[in-house]
Amino acid sequence: MIRRPIFIRTLAAVTLAAVSAASLTACGASGPFGRDARIRSNLTPELATLDQTHVDTRNSYALMSNENLRMLNDDLLKFFYLDRPSRLTSLPMPH
């Protein structure tokens, strides 16, 4: 019976483990959730609509909210008659 040195057995075991680990990691990247599938699922990640980015839509919403609040303020001033001086006085008033 021929005895193999421990170094050769250890080297063979380490090589086998490295090859096994390399083959398992290569199989994991080619699955349905790989990089290519993620790219195909969302080709334009920077766009929120057909022509606007997420920043553009947030800017549009901020502008719309600002205009709506200013129009509401104008409507409230007109509703409570605070947008012009009273016309019930007999004295002339500049307007």
C-alpha positions in Angstrom: 0.0 0.0 0.0 1.3 3.4 -1.1 0.9 6.2 1.4 0.2 9.6 0.0 1.5 12.6 1.8 -1.0 14.7 3.8 -0.1 17.7 1.7 -1.4 16.1 -1.5 -4.7 15.1 0.2 -5.1 18.6 1.6 -4.4 20.2 -1.7 -6.9 17.9 -3.4 -9.6 18.7 -0.8 -9.0 22.5 -1.1 -9.1 22.3 -4.9 -12.3 20.3 -4.9 -13.9 22.8 -2.5 -12.9 25.7 -4.6 -14.2 24.2 -7.8 -17.5 23.3 -6.1 -17.9 26.8 -4.7 -17.1 28.4 -8.1 -19.6 26.2 -9.9 -22.4 27.0 -7.4 -21.9 30.8 -7.6 -21.9 30.7 -11.4 -25.3 28.9 -11.4 -26.8 31.5 -9.1 -26.2 34.5 -11.4 -27.9 32.9 -14.4 -31.3 32.5 -12.7 -34.5 34.4 -13.5 -33.5 37.2 -11.0 -30.2 38.0 -12.6 -29.0 41.4 -13.7 -30.5 41.0 -17.2 -33.9 40.2 -15.9 -33.8 43.2 -13.5 -32.9 45.5 -16.5 -35.6 44.0 -18.7 -38.3 44.5 -15.9 -37.7 48.3 -15.8 -35.9 49.7 -18.9 -36.2 53.3 -17.8 -35.8 53.4 -14.0 -35.2 57.2 -14.0 -38.6 58.0 -15.5 -41.8 58.3 -13.5 -44.1 59.0 -16.5 -43.5 58.8 -20.2 -41.5 62.1 -20.3 -40.9 63.2 -16.7 -38.4 62.0 -14.1 -39.3 61.6 -10.4 -37.8 65.0 -9.7 -40.0 66.6 -12.4 -43.2 65.1 -11.1 -42.3 66.2 -7.5 -41.7 69.7 -8.9 -45.0 69.7 -10.7 -46.8 68.6 -7.6 -45.2 71.3 -5.5 -46.1 74.0 -8.1 -49.7 72.8 -8.3 -50.0 72.7 -4.5 -48.6 76.2 -4.2 -51.0 77.6 -6.8 -54.0 75.8 -5.3 -53.2 77.2 -1.8 -52.9 80.8 -3.2 -56.2 80.5 -5.1 -57.8 79.2 -2.0 -56.5 82.2 0.0 -57.9 84.5 -2.7 -61.3 82.8 -2.6 -61.4 83.0 1.2 -60.6 86.7 1.1 -63.4 87.3 -1.4 -65.8 85.1 0.6 -65.3 87.1 3.8 -65.2 90.5 1.9 -61.6 91.2 2.9 -60.3 91.8 -0.6 -61.5 95.4 -0.8 -62.7 98.2 1.6 -66.2 98.5 2.7 -68.6 100.5 0.5 -71.1 101.2 3.2 -69.5 104.4 4.4 -70.7 107.8 3.2 -67.2 109.2 3.0 -65.3 108.8 -0.2 -62.4 106.3 0.0 -59.7 105.7 -2.5 -59.9 102.3 -3.9 
